[in-house]
């Protein structure tokens, strides 16, 4: 993808997502009256929104760097940050899906009941653990890209006379393969977790509502509506993640081949897809999470009240 097309397509999505992330972070720190976020949901939402903000902000920077004569090192680091934060958002969404599955669906398994009692520690610890794995993979991948920069071709100042030794070539290939393997496993696990947990939660809620209708019980409770809304939006999130995850997995397989260089050598397509996917996830959060939805309703109510006062003032004059 050419630089101008990259800026036209990806730039607006990144800017809109950045603005939404700032608004959502404000909502998390100043929730509407009556909204009380419990752990680990608050921690996971802050992690998701924070990583999304860093990702989209870095994408905006990457768009600007595409038109500047930036160093190769700066470009590599900026794109590595985009991949890291995008994957972290993916992981955060997976842990949120696990949290709601454990919270909503009744369990008879002793292990799942134990997880439910300790979900706060398990979710936070698990998220930190998989972030450590992700950071390790990204560090290895970044090192595989930086190593050739230490031996630029036709450089008389290179300690190896401008050429990489066979050992260095093998090391670079090994680092890249290890990174791709870890990254492949890392992407597959959250995708399966998202899909399985949200579908199981949806099936349970659907059956629960059907049973309530058969017994002529009310199925319009606020809690049940919120649970169904969160679940449906979770399934939408999984569906949104599927195209970006599929493209990312494809790039993992062809990364070291001429095919990747020909299709997306500057990684603009991958960055654009991740930006659009992340924006869709943020919009889903806005609809599903009451901390964002109620704050927006409160702000809209204040705006209408202010406009009503203005209209009243204008009429009086």
Order of alpha helices (4+ residues) and beta strands (2+ residues): alpha-alpha-alpha-alpha-alpha-alpha-alpha-alpha-alpha-alpha
